[in-house]
């Protein structure tokens, strides 16, 4: 078959698929396992691909597939054990993650209770296994691995107490002023978020108090070396109220703040960061559109796009794709359920269609290696890929859940593909 169906026309799709399949056959590295307790020999070449990157984004295409979680665990092991990464970050909220960070550093706390207190997608055995591994690693390491949440949508009372204690210690004459702001802001209800969204009419008042509290903390004397830490804690309060007051529809505000939090943490600690999210947040893109039936579509700049702007080539993006299987979803539309996700054979515009016929059940693919011209053209064309997030409604077509806005070459440096997924182990 000629490379082009007619002079000047794009390559025939059958030929493109054949070329992609052959490229994967030659350069895809078969992975022998998805078990995070097994040796890393098969996935170890990833370390050379990552190189000197400062932040590595890990973007599974579903929140609810066990093998995508366990391959994430294996990636994190490579980054920590082979490359010296010392922070694992997720889109869990800044405030919630601090208790988990204390656990992995010191062993303080009940791990099961901590995992059950996280966001719904992470309340699974695979998350527990990862945190248990980090804790075990830290018992023998002189340089502990930290755990940080980049999110801003849950800020709890303990953070307010910590900031208040700091102000009382370094500037007691300003403590009463801060207390006036926090008397308005500090959560006192179990359903604080729902109350704020549904019942508070003058949301500007809360945002103004939060911004004033931040300005107060920023103005304090830098006497104890922890000034920047407490400024950063107070920023979370501002972001929390701004999010629910002005950005409840996912317009990219949350992703921008997650990138800012990760960049601040990197400056503060000097750590290289493994950022575990989903492809909806981790990909490098200026404008991403996500289809989430029956809620419609969301369009925003994802965290990965901001991280690329902040770190340049220091941001490395890994995608984890799959062909078919059964995954957990539904925490955005009750009840929380498991459901089958079929192969995208009938959806030729999904990029996963080009991956699923390769011989190995799982493989690692460097998108920069050995790319022939036809495959390069395919990598550079606008892409459509699967994403199963907080909703995968049984009464909606499976191919209605996708993301667009960019190309595979823009989104990712490396892919790990799994043919078949099983559900995460819900705690």
C-alpha positions as CSV (number, residue, x, y, z in Angstrom):
1,X,0.0,0.0,0.0
2,X,1.3,3.5,-0.9
3,X,1.9,5.7,2.1
4,X,-0.7,8.1,0.8
5,X,-4.1,7.2,-0.7
6,X,-3.5,10.0,-3.4
7,X,-0.9,12.6,-4.0
8,X,-1.0,15.3,-1.3
9,X,-3.5,13.5,0.9
10,X,-3.0,12.3,4.4
11,X,-1.9,8.7,5.0
12,X,-4.7,6.1,4.9
13,X,-5.9,5.4,8.4
14,X,-5.3,1.6,8.0
15,X,-1.7,2.4,7.1
16,X,-1.3,4.8,10.1
17,X,-2.7,2.1,12.4
18,X,-0.3,-0.4,11.0
19,X,2.7,1.9,11.4
20,X,1.7,2.8,15.0
21,X,1.4,-0.9,15.8
22,X,4.8,-1.7,14.3
23,X,6.4,1.2,16.1
24,X,4.9,0.0,19.4
25,X,6.1,-3.5,18.6
26,X,9.6,-2.3,18.1
27,X,9.9,0.3,20.8
28,X,7.3,-0.6,23.4
29,X,9.0,-2.2,26.4
30,X,6.9,-5.1,27.7
31,X,6.1,-4.8,31.4
32,X,6.0,-8.1,33.2
33,X,3.7,-7.1,36.0
34,X,1.5,-4.4,37.5
35,X,2.3,-5.6,41.1
36,X,4.0,-2.8,43.0
37,X,5.8,-5.3,45.3
38,X,7.6,-7.0,42.5
39,X,11.2,-6.0,41.4
40,X,11.5,-2.9,39.1
41,X,13.7,-4.5,36.4
42,X,11.0,-4.2,33.7
43,X,10.1,-0.6,34.4
44,X,13.5,0.6,35.4
45,X,14.3,2.1,31.9
46,X,11.8,4.8,32.8
47,X,14.5,6.4,35.0
48,X,16.6,7.2,32.0
49,X,13.6,8.7,30.2
50,X,12.7,11.0,33.1
51,X,16.3,12.2,33.3
52,X,16.7,15.5,35.1
53,X,13.0,16.4,35.3
54,X,12.0,18.3,38.5
55,X,8.2,17.4,38.4
56,X,6.8,14.3,36.9
57,X,3.1,14.2,36.2
58,X,1.5,10.8,36.4
59,X,-1.9,10.8,34.6
60,X,-4.0,7.6,34.7
61,X,-7.1,7.8,32.5
62,X,-9.4,6.6,35.3
63,X,-9.7,7.1,39.0
64,X,-11.2,3.6,39.5
65,X,-8.8,1.1,37.8
66,X,-6.6,-1.0,40.1
67,X,-3.8,-1.6,37.6
68,X,-3.6,2.1,36.8
69,X,-3.1,2.8,40.6
70,X,-0.5,0.0,41.0
71,X,1.5,1.1,37.9
72,X,1.4,4.6,39.4
73,X,2.9,3.0,42.6
74,X,5.6,1.4,40.5
75,X,6.4,4.7,38.7
76,X,6.7,6.4,42.1
77,X,9.1,3.6,43.3
78,X,11.3,4.2,40.3
79,X,11.3,8.0,40.9
80,X,12.1,7.6,44.6
81,X,14.5,4.7,44.6
82,X,16.4,5.4,41.4
83,X,16.2,9.2,41.0
84,X,15.9,10.5,44.5
85,X,12.5,12.1,44.3
86,X,11.4,13.0,47.8
87,X,7.8,14.3,47.4
88,X,4.7,12.4,46.3
89,X,1.9,14.9,45.5
90,X,-1.8,14.3,44.6
91,X,-4.8,16.5,43.9
92,X,-5.9,15.7,47.4
93,X,-6.4,18.9,49.4
94,X,-3.5,20.7,51.0
95,X,-5.0,20.5,54.5
96,X,-6.2,16.9,54.3
97,X,-2.8,15.7,53.1
98,X,-0.9,17.2,56.1
99,X,-2.0,14.4,58.4
100,X,-0.9,11.8,55.8
101,X,2.4,13.5,55.5
102,X,2.8,13.3,59.3
103,X,2.1,9.6,59.1
104,X,4.6,8.8,56.4
105,X,7.3,10.8,58.2
106,X,6.7,9.6,61.8
107,X,4.2,6.7,61.8
108,X,1.8,8.9,63.8
109,X,-1.9,8.2,63.2
110,X,-4.1,5.4,62.0
111,X,-3.5,4.7,58.3
112,X,-6.9,3.2,57.7
113,X,-8.6,6.2,59.2
114,X,-6.4,8.6,57.2
115,X,-7.1,6.9,53.9
116,X,-10.9,6.8,54.6
117,X,-10.7,10.5,55.3
118,X,-9.4,11.3,51.9
119,X,-11.4,12.1,48.7
120,X,-13.5,9.2,47.5
121,X,-11.2,8.0,44.6
122,X,-8.3,7.5,47.0
123,X,-10.3,5.5,49.7
124,X,-9.0,2.3,48.2
125,X,-6.5,-0.4,49.1
126,X,-4.1,0.6,46.4
127,X,-3.7,4.1,48.0
128,X,-3.2,2.4,51.4
129,X,-0.5,0.2,49.9
130,X,1.4,3.1,48.5
131,X,1.3,5.1,51.7
132,X,2.4,2.0,53.7
133,X,5.3,1.6,51.3
134,X,6.3,5.3,51.7
135,X,6.2,4.9,55.5
136,X,8.4,1.7,55.3
137,X,10.9,3.5,53.0
138,X,11.1,6.4,55.4
139,X,12.0,4.1,58.3
140,X,15.4,3.4,56.6
141,X,16.0,6.6,54.7
142,X,18.0,9.6,55.9
143,X,15.9,11.8,53.6
144,X,12.2,11.0,54.0
145,X,9.7,11.1,51.3
146,X,7.0,13.7,51.9
147,X,3.3,13.6,50.9
148,X,1.6,16.8,49.9
149,X,-1.9,17.7,48.6
150,X,-2.1,20.3,45.9
151,X,-5.9,20.8,46.1
152,X,-7.8,23.7,47.6
153,X,-11.4,22.4,47.9
154,X,-11.3,21.3,51.5
155,X,-9.8,23.4,54.2
156,X,-10.4,22.3,57.8
157,X,-10.4,23.9,61.2
158,X,-7.0,22.7,62.3
159,X,-5.3,24.9,59.7
160,X,-7.0,28.0,61.1
161,X,-5.8,27.0,64.6
162,X,-2.3,26.6,63.4
163,X,-2.2,30.0,61.7
164,X,-3.8,31.6,64.8
165,X,-1.2,30.1,67.1
166,X,1.6,31.5,64.9
167,X,0.2,35.0,64.9
168,X,-0.3,34.9,68.7
169,X,3.4,33.8,69.0
170,X,5.0,36.3,66.7
171,X,2.6,39.3,66.8
172,X,0.2,39.0,69.7
173,X,-1.0,42.6,69.1
174,X,-2.4,41.4,65.8
175,X,-4.1,38.2,67.1
176,X,-7.4,39.9,67.9
177,X,-7.6,41.3,64.3
178,X,-7.0,37.9,62.8
179,X,-9.5,36.3,65.2
180,X,-12.2,38.7,63.8
181,X,-11.6,37.4,60.3
182,X,-11.4,33.8,61.4
183,X,-14.6,34.1,63.4
184,X,-16.4,34.5,60.1
185,X,-14.3,32.0,58.1
186,X,-13.4,29.1,60.4
187,X,-15.6,26.0,59.6
188,X,-17.9,25.1,62.5
189,X,-20.4,22.9,60.6
190,X,-19.9,19.3,59.5
191,X,-21.3,20.2,56.0
192,X,-19.5,23.6,55.8
193,X,-19.0,23.4,52.0
194,X,-22.6,22.5,51.3
195,X,-23.8,25.3,53.7
196,X,-21.5,27.9,52.1
197,X,-22.6,27.0,48.5
198,X,-26.3,26.7,49.2
199,X,-27.1,29.1,52.0
200,X,-24.6,31.9,52.0
201,X,-25.7,34.8,49.8
202,X,-23.0,37.3,50.5
203,X,-20.0,35.2,49.5
204,X,-17.9,38.3,48.7
205,X,-17.8,39.0,52.5
206,X,-16.1,35.7,53.1
207,X,-13.6,36.2,50.3
208,X,-12.8,39.7,51.6
209,X,-12.2,38.3,55.1
210,X,-9.9,35.6,53.7
211,X,-7.9,38.1,51.7
212,X,-7.6,40.4,54.7
213,X,-6.3,37.5,56.8
214,X,-3.7,36.7,54.2
215,X,-2.6,40.3,54.0
216,X,-2.2,40.3,57.8
217,X,-0.1,37.2,57.9
218,X,2.0,38.4,55.0
219,X,2.8,41.6,56.9
220,X,4.1,39.8,60.0
221,X,7.7,40.1,61.1
222,X,10.0,37.3,59.7
223,X,11.3,36.3,63.1
224,X,11.3,32.5,63.3
225,X,12.1,31.3,59.8
226,X,8.6,29.9,59.2
227,X,7.0,33.0,57.8
228,X,6.6,31.6,54.3
229,X,5.1,28.4,55.7
230,X,2.3,30.3,57.4
231,X,1.7,32.6,54.5
232,X,1.2,29.5,52.4
233,X,-1.2,28.0,54.8
234,X,-3.3,31.1,54.8
235,X,-3.3,31.1,51.0
236,X,-5.2,27.9,51.1
237,X,-8.0,29.6,53.0
238,X,-8.2,32.3,50.3
239,X,-8.2,29.7,47.5
240,X,-10.9,27.7,49.3
241,X,-13.3,30.6,49.5
242,X,-12.5,32.0,46.1
243,X,-13.1,28.6,44.6
244,X,-16.6,28.1,46.1
245,X,-17.5,31.8,45.7
246,X,-16.5,32.3,42.1
247,X,-15.2,29.1,40.5
248,X,-17.7,26.4,41.4
249,X,-17.9,25.3,37.8
250,X,-14.5,23.8,37.0
251,X,-13.1,26.7,34.9
252,X,-9.4,26.0,35.6
253,X,-9.0,28.0,38.9
254,X,-8.4,24.8,40.9
255,X,-5.8,23.6,38.4
256,X,-4.0,26.9,38.5
257,X,-3.9,26.8,42.3
258,X,-2.7,23.2,42.3
259,X,0.2,24.2,40.0
260,X,1.0,27.2,42.3
261,X,1.0,24.9,45.3
262,X,3.3,22.4,43.7
263,X,5.7,25.1,42.6
264,X,5.7,26.7,46.1
265,X,6.4,23.3,47.6
266,X,9.3,22.6,45.2
267,X,10.9,26.0,46.1
268,X,10.3,25.5,49.8
269,X,11.7,21.9,50.0
270,X,14.0,21.7,46.9
271,X,12.4,18.3,46.2
272,X,11.8,16.6,42.9
273,X,8.0,15.9,42.9
274,X,6.0,12.9,41.6
275,X,2.6,14.4,41.0
276,X,-0.1,11.7,40.8
277,X,-3.4,13.0,39.4
278,X,-5.4,11.9,36.3
279,X,-4.8,12.8,32.7
280,X,-7.6,15.4,33.0
281,X,-5.2,17.4,35.2
282,X,-1.7,16.2,34.4
283,X,-1.5,16.6,30.7
284,X,0.4,19.5,29.1
285,X,-2.3,21.6,27.3
286,X,-3.3,25.2,27.0
287,X,-7.0,24.4,26.8
288,X,-8.5,21.0,27.6
289,X,-12.1,20.0,27.0
290,X,-13.5,17.2,29.1
291,X,-16.8,15.5,28.2
292,X,-18.7,14.3,31.4
293,X,-22.2,13.1,30.5
294,X,-24.8,14.0,31.6
295,X,-23.1,17.2,32.9
296,X,-21.8,18.2,29.5
297,X,-18.3,19.6,28.9
298,X,-15.7,21.5,30.9
299,X,-13.0,23.6,29.3
300,X,-10.0,24.8,31.2
301,X,-6.2,24.9,31.3
302,X,-5.0,21.8,33.3
303,X,-2.4,21.7,36.0
304,X,0.0,20.2,33.6
305,X,-0.2,23.1,31.3
306,X,0.6,25.5,34.2
307,X,3.5,23.2,35.3
308,X,4.9,23.3,31.8
309,X,4.8,27.1,31.9
310,X,6.5,27.1,35.3
311,X,9.1,24.4,34.8
312,X,9.6,24.2,31.1
313,X,11.3,21.0,30.1
314,X,11.6,20.3,33.9
315,X,8.0,19.0,33.7
316,X,7.7,15.4,32.5
317,X,4.3,13.9,31.7
318,X,3.4,10.2,31.9
319,X,0.1,8.9,30.7
320,X,-1.5,5.6,31.7
321,X,-4.0,4.3,29.2
322,X,-6.1,1.2,28.9
323,X,-8.2,-0.8,26.4
324,X,-11.1,-2.1,28.4
325,X,-12.1,-3.6,31.8
326,X,-14.2,-2.8,34.8
327,X,-13.6,0.4,36.9
328,X,-15.1,2.1,39.9
329,X,-16.8,5.4,39.4
330,X,-20.0,7.3,40.3
331,X,-19.1,9.4,43.4
332,X,-20.2,12.4,41.4
333,X,-23.6,10.8,40.8
334,X,-24.6,8.4,43.6
335,X,-24.3,5.5,44.1
336,X,-20.7,4.5,43.9
337,X,-20.6,1.6,41.5
338,X,-18.4,-0.6,39.4
339,X,-19.1,-0.9,35.7
340,X,-17.6,-2.3,32.5
341,X,-15.8,0.0,30.1
342,X,-15.7,-1.6,26.6
343,X,-12.8,-1.4,24.2
344,X,-13.0,1.7,21.9
345,X,-13.1,-0.4,18.7
346,X,-16.2,1.3,17.5
347,X,-14.8,4.7,18.2
348,X,-12.0,5.2,15.6
349,X,-11.2,8.7,16.8
350,X,-10.1,7.5,20.3
351,X,-6.3,7.2,20.4
352,X,-6.6,4.1,22.6
353,X,-7.8,2.2,19.5
354,X,-4.3,2.3,18.1
355,X,-2.8,0.8,21.3
356,X,-5.0,-2.2,22.1
357,X,-3.9,-4.7,19.5
358,X,-0.2,-4.9,20.6
359,X,0.9,-8.3,21.8
360,X,1.9,-7.5,25.3
361,X,-0.8,-7.1,28.0
362,X,1.1,-4.0,29.2
363,X,4.0,-2.0,28.0
364,X,6.0,1.2,28.4
365,X,6.4,3.5,25.4
366,X,8.7,6.5,25.0
367,X,7.0,8.9,22.6
368,X,10.3,10.5,21.7
369,X,12.1,7.3,20.5
370,X,12.3,5.8,17.0
371,X,9.3,7.7,15.7
372,X,8.8,7.3,11.9
373,X,7.3,10.2,9.9
374,X,3.8,8.7,9.6
375,X,3.7,8.1,13.3
376,X,5.0,11.5,14.1
377,X,2.2,13.0,12.0
378,X,-0.2,10.9,14.1
379,X,1.3,12.0,17.4
380,X,1.0,15.6,16.3
381,X,-2.6,15.5,15.2
382,X,-5.5,16.7,17.5
383,X,-6.2,13.8,19.9
384,X,-9.2,12.4,21.7
385,X,-8.6,10.1,24.6
386,X,-10.6,8.3,27.3
387,X,-11.0,9.8,30.8
388,X,-13.2,8.1,33.4
389,X,-13.4,10.5,36.4
390,X,-16.0,11.1,39.1
391,X,-18.8,10.0,36.8
392,X,-19.3,7.0,34.5
393,X,-23.1,6.8,34.5
394,X,-24.5,3.5,33.4
395,X,-27.2,5.1,31.2
396,X,-24.6,7.1,29.2
397,X,-22.5,5.8,26.3
398,X,-19.0,4.8,27.4
399,X,-17.4,6.7,24.5
400,X,-19.1,9.9,25.8
401,X,-16.3,10.3,28.4
402,X,-13.2,11.8,26.8
403,X,-10.8,14.7,26.7
404,X,-9.6,16.7,23.8
405,X,-7.5,19.8,23.3
406,X,-4.0,19.1,22.2
407,X,-2.0,16.2,20.8
408,X,-0.4,13.1,22.2
409,X,3.0,14.6,21.6
410,X,2.0,17.7,23.5
411,X,0.3,15.8,26.3
412,X,2.8,13.1,27.1
413,X,6.5,12.1,27.1
414,X,5.8,8.5,28.0
415,X,2.8,6.1,28.0
416,X,2.1,3.0,30.0
417,X,-0.7,1.0,28.4
418,X,-2.8,-1.7,30.1
419,X,-5.0,-4.0,28.1
420,X,-7.4,-4.9,30.9
421,X,-8.4,-3.1,34.1
422,X,-10.0,-4.5,37.3
423,X,-11.7,-2.2,39.9
424,X,-9.8,-0.6,42.7
425,X,-10.2,-2.2,46.1
426,X,-12.7,0.1,47.9
427,X,-12.1,0.3,51.7
